[in-house]
Amino acid sequence: MLFNSLEFCIFFPIIFTLYFVCTHKINRNLVSQIILLTASLFFYACWNPSYLALILISVVITYLSGIYMEKHEAKKKLILTFSLVSNLSILFFFKYYNFFADSVHTACTFLGCDITIPNFNVLLPVGISFYTFQALGYSIDVYNGKISAEKNFITYALFVTFFPQLVAGPIERTKNLLDQFKTDYKIDYDRITSGLKLCAWGYFKKVVVADRLAIYVNGIYNNVDGATGSALVLATFFFAFQILCDFSGYSDIAIGVSRVLGFNLMRNFNRPYFSKSIPEFWRRWHISLSTWFKDYLYIPMGGNRCGTARRYFNLFTTFFVSGIWHGAAWTYIIWGTLHGVYQIIGISTSKIRTKIGLKAKVLVEDASTKTGVRAKRPWQYAQAFITFALTCFAWMFFRANSMKEAIKIMKKFSSVPSEVTNALKDFLHGDHVESVRNLFLLNEGTSGYGFKHVAGAFCLIAVLIAVDLLTRKAEGVELIKKQKWYVRWPLYYAVTFAILFLGTSGKSEFIYFQF
């Protein structure tokens, strides 16, 4: 069941009404948990009922592991190992086995060995990476003594399967979410309206911005051989905003729906494209996953509390695993490791870059900062642009359909200067429209995009940037709440109108559902 579907628009009001009436009249926490757990299992079963067994197996294993780790202190390391291995084995089989088998077969063929490894035709269970990591986070927290094992099975099962964030996060921490299920629901008008407004903004980003940008991105990336380098650059730029709006839109809806129901989920995005470095980007992008890897992989490996070489190894490994987490394909692995390489290069060149910056007077000494220097405002803009450009280059691998096509795209990127030069010549000779049309393949029959569509896309991106600038010190919902009614209501109507009349027709899955 998709958030942007008619089924969900019917499902959620029914669940909310039942949840509110029962908990308000009976005032028993157990009733509310049963309602939400039933709704969550039904929500997941709408994709594939048979895969309910997988998520319930994960729930039972981690639930019992937590209890037994507390009862058997001497064996808790063995119990944790069993929890990790069993859950990761399920994840590996359904998500990575065929990729692993194909990679081994290709490597053996290259070496002249004839080996046959069986493949299994299985569907990837939706959201398996998300709920597996959330459940494993619980097991690790119990092992480290950060939390006590949950004794109530219904409460714990709801923690893992809670439907707003079940399929694509945020990947919640036990401390933040588990105890919230143990409190009685109380009606709160401000919280409900705040949640609905956040949902509306999430829908706007998904159906108006992301799905509209996807038309051009898909048209170009699915026809790499016929695309120009300039069209691929534009498509990559659009994809950067498509995936941001698609994923942050999902997160906004998930957080908004949870808020309506009385629960607070962690923020998952914080204006990532305003980052002035790659490490800062990862503090702002998919925050729940990046902090999960930091706390459960990077720091346990030693983090940055070790020698330089080991620190680089820890960084590289963390982002390599992050790439694998995103998908069973070499394109995702390259995307992840590329971000690791970015950070290693950034750390290894930080001293020399600081010296050069001070000599060039784009940096000034400032003892109040962590690094001891501060960039002047123009250089901060340059840093943000460079970071965004590096991020977009990495997104190319993320979006490419295969490594073979990614290599073709890189080759076509190198032809952009000559394409622009030729287009400029045509433009100066009077072929104004055709020069631009041919440069970016602005043909509705080929890319699905024309001049008016591109102009509209840039307008939408400008709106997003403006909103991010206006909300850099406060959440947008709270900011709007403080405005006069004659400011608030036109904004509400404008967003609603855009969703209903400017959104793309038909429902489309969220990009991160495949992970």
WOBELDA-V413404 format. One record per run of one state. SS is the DSSP state (alpha for helix, beta for strand, coil for the rest). FROM is the first residue (numbers start at 1). TO is the last residue. Records with the same first field share a line. If there is no record, write none. Layout:
SS=FROM-TO ; FROM-TO
//
This chain:
coil=1-5 ; 27-28 ; 46-48 ; 72-72 ; 111-127 ; 144-152 ; 162-162 ; 167-173 ; 183-188 ; 222-223 ; 227-228 ; 261-271 ; 275-277 ; 285-286 ; 299-307 ; 327-329 ; 349-349 ; 360-362 ; 366-372 ; 376-376 ; 400-402 ; 414-415 ; 429-431 ; 441-450 ; 471-475 ; 482-484 ; 503-510 ; 515-515
alpha=6-26 ; 29-45 ; 49-71 ; 73-110 ; 128-143 ; 153-161 ; 163-166 ; 174-182 ; 189-221 ; 224-226 ; 229-260 ; 272-274 ; 278-284 ; 287-298 ; 308-326 ; 330-348 ; 350-359 ; 377-399 ; 403-413 ; 416-428 ; 432-440 ; 451-470 ; 476-481 ; 485-502 ; 511-514
beta=363-365 ; 373-375
//
